[in-house]
Amino acid sequence: MDSLNRSKAAQSLLAAYDSRRPITPLTTTYKDMTLEDAYAIQLLQMHELTSNGRTVKGHKVGLTSGAMQRLLGVTEPDYGHLLDDFFYLEHMPIPTDRFIQARIEPEVAFVLKKSLQGPGVTVHEAIAAIDFVLPALEIVDSRIKDWKIGLFDTIADNASSAAVVLGSTPTALSDIDLRLGGAVLHKNGQVVGTGAGGAVLGSPLNSLVWLANTVGARGTVLEAGHVILPGAVCAMVPVAPGDTFTATFSGLGSVTARFA
């Protein structure tokens, strides 16, 4: 893709954000799109949004499960940005009309106490950079019609990022085993998902290392104070107005998201 088509693709996604009207897959419109094109389109949107006053508060990693990677025919995750207005307080009503076709998934969240700059970040350096861990619910949304996404579509669409609800029980990393810790997701009191941290690249820590090194190669630093969502521990679940979701994590407590 040339710079003009990258810009057109970015503007079409930004327009979908504003209008809440999804677009056809970018890979249908731009058949020559590459991985670098997709990340460039994502960054063009972030540049425009931050130029208009919004700020980056962290990053998320997607496609961390083997099942999702096989579905999209990829062998590594993708990533997106978390903006300041993505964060909602737990138990407080979240406006569903902000989203197009929202879904929700439980994750652990890392909060960094110092920056991580790749490439070359190791597991022990990632561990040393974590301040604490929180239970989290990530709300994902696709600006692509009917979630008919390929890898390049979701990357360009900021890894389908939309919102996040963080729990209020910080836990030291040394107090839990992220690989073995289980999670149960309830929707309106009914169990709709279960999983464990090992579903995220074997351990959510591996996801953090991958992210630091991948964005570092593109000149981005994971900043102190930022929130990192390393990936979902179970499959995402559709959201409807009036729904209440609670994710309960072994050793981490719970987090609840309510939708208006």
Buried (B, 14 or more C-beta within 10 A) or exposed (E): BEEEBBBBBBBBBBEBBEEEEBBEBBBEEBEEBEEEBBBBBBBBBBEBBBEEEBEBBBBBBBBBBEEBBEEBEBEEBBBBBBBEEBBBEBEEBBEBEBBBBBBBBBBBBBBBEEEBBBEEBEEEBBEEBBBBBBBBBBBBBBBBBEBEBBBBBBBBBBBBBBBBBBBEBBBEBEEBBBBEBBBBBBBEEEEBBEBBBBBBBBBBBBBBBBBBBBBBEEEBEBBEEBBBBBBBBBBBBEBEEEBBBBBBBBBBBBBBBBBE
